[in-house]
């Protein structure tokens, strides 16, 4: 006999009880809405709500078990992730034939300029180049250890063999 049947067998006939549904909200699966973060909120929205409630960045960091530097790093990474999700969503909607104004409405933007910015290949290329540079530097540091760079010439000498 499963757990639910066992509980139901112990309850009298005149009592009604809701036992809940795991990882679902009503009839639709959890996170199946237009915006997967619409209710629970992502990291940035939680930090923003804590700031609105009057907490300082230092207090928020302590609450989360982070230093302020780590909190800021996590916020930066979360912003990048949020933008990447927005870019993917805008591209997907554009491929489905939606106009810029329709995409702006679906994504909650006031006008289509935000959508144009998301779809701009130059800004995406800059974002990807910055990530690629960070990955290359991380790899070089892992291989060669930390290096003090006193000028751009040292940096260029270290990067000359690296393809971005």
N, C-alpha and C positions, 0 to 999 in steps of 0.2 A: 504494500500500500504506500503511495507516495505521500509526501509531507502535507500537501494541501488536503488530500482526502482524509488524512489522519486528524487534522485540525477541524475540518468540517464535521467529521463524525462525532467530535467531542462537543460541538455547539448544539444548543437546543434548536428545535424546529422553528421557534418564533423569533430567532435572532438573525439579523442580516449583517454580514461583515464583508469588507473589501480587503482582499489580500494583496493587491497591487500587481503591477506588471513590471518585470525587470527590464531596464534599459529601453523603455518605451514611454511615450507620453500620449496616452489615448490610443488611437488606432494606427498611428504612423510611427515608424522606427525613430529612435532618438537621433537627432541631427539630420533628419531628412528634409528640413525646410530650406527656403531660399538661402538663408544665411546660417551656416552651422553653428555660429557663435551667438545667435540672436538672444538666447536666454542666459546661458551659463557665462558667457563673456570669455574672451581670451585674456592673456596675461596683461596686455595694455589696458583693456577696459577695467580689469580689477584694480590696477595701479591708479588709473584715473579716478575711479570711484572712491578709493581710499584717500586720494589727494583732495577730492571734493568734500569728503567728510572731515577734513581739517588735519589729516596726518601729514607730517613732513616726510621728505624723501628718506631721511635718516631713520625715522620711525618705521616707515614701510619696509625698508631694507632689513631692519632688526627683526620685524615681525616675520619676514620671510626667511630669516636665517642667512642673509646676504650682507656683504659690505655695500656701501653706496656705489662703489665702482662696479661691482658685480651686478647690482640692480640696473645701473645705466647700460651696461653691456647687454643684459637680458632685454631691456626695453628696446635697444637698438636692433637686436636680432629679431624681436617680435615685430617691430615696424617693418623690417625687410620682409619677413614672412607674410605679414598682412598685405603688403603691397604686391608681393608675388601672387598671392591668392586673388587679389583684385585684378591684376594683369591677366591671369589665366581666365578668370570669369569674363572679363571684357572681350578677350580674344574669342572665347567660346561663343559668346552671344553674337559677336560680329560675324563669325563663320556661319552661324545659323540664320543670318540675314537681317538681324535687327539693326535699326538706324541708331546713330549716336544718341539721339534724344531718348529713344526707347531704352537703350542700355543705361543711360543716366537715370531714368525713372526706376528701372528694375534694381539698380545698385544703390539708390538713395542719394544720388548727387543732385545738386541744384540745377546744373546745366551740363551741356555736353563737353565743355572745355576740360573737365576732369577726366572724362572718358578719352578724349583725344590725347591727353597727357599719358594715360595708361597705355594707349596703343602706339605711342611714339617709339619707333624702333631705336632712335638715337639714345633716348633716356634709358631704355632697356639695355642697350649695349654698354652704356657707361656703368650701369648697375652691375652687369655681369662682369665687366672688366675689373671693377673694384673687388668683387668676390674672387676672381681668378688671381689677382695680385695678392690678396690676403692668403689664399691657399698656397701660392708659390712661396711667399715669405714664411708661412708656417712650416712648409716642407723643408726649406733651406735651414731654418732654425733647428728643426729636428735633426737634420743631417750634420750641420756644422756648429751648432750651438749658437748662443747669443753673440752678436758682434756689435761693437760700438761704431756707429757711423758718424764720422766727423764732418763729412761733406757729401754732396750729391754724387761726387766722382766715385767715392767708395761704393755707394749704392749702385750706380750704373755699372761699375766693374763687376759687382757681385751678380747683377741681373743680366749681363750681356749674353749669357748662354741660355737664358730662359725664354721660352716662347709663350707669349700670353694669348 
